[in-house]
Amino acid sequence: MILDKEGQRKLKIEPIEGSYNSYAVHEREKRDWSGNIYLACLALILAIGFFT
């Protein structure tokens, strides 16, 4: 775990196959669904306007 101003970040560390002492670091973040929700609402409004 690494401390930063937001608190703790969760890191996933995996060894890289075929290499010696090399690791890949992946940061686990919560997904931000707000953009997808706005896009779905826009698509719904456009569909309603198209079919009426």
C-alpha positions in Angstrom: 0.0 0.0 0.0 1.2 3.5 -0.8 -0.1 6.5 1.2 -1.0 9.7 -0.6 -3.2 12.7 0.1 -6.4 10.8 -0.8 -5.6 8.0 1.6 -4.5 4.6 0.5 -4.2 3.3 -3.0 -4.5 -0.4 -3.8 -1.7 -1.7 -6.1 -1.6 -5.1 -7.7 2.0 -6.2 -8.3 2.6 -9.1 -10.7 5.9 -10.6 -11.9 6.5 -10.3 -15.6 6.9 -13.7 -17.3 10.3 -14.3 -19.0 12.1 -11.6 -17.0 14.2 -11.5 -13.9 13.2 -9.2 -11.1 10.7 -7.2 -13.2 7.2 -6.5 -12.0 4.1 -4.9 -13.5 2.2 -2.6 -11.2 -1.5 -2.2 -11.8 -3.5 0.4 -9.8 -7.0 -0.7 -8.7 -9.5 2.2 -8.9 -13.2 2.5 -8.5 -14.9 3.0 -11.8 -16.4 6.3 -12.6 -19.9 5.6 -13.9 -21.1 9.2 -14.1 -19.9 9.6 -17.8 -21.7 6.5 -18.8 -24.9 7.5 -17.0 -24.9 10.9 -18.9 -24.3 9.2 -22.2 -27.2 6.7 -21.6 -29.5 9.6 -20.7 -28.5 11.5 -23.9 -29.1 8.3 -26.0 -32.5 7.8 -24.3 -33.5 11.4 -25.0 -32.4 11.1 -28.7 -34.2 7.8 -29.1 -37.4 9.3 -27.7 -37.1 12.3 -30.0 -36.5 10.1 -33.0 -39.3 7.6 -32.5 -42.0 10.2 -31.6 
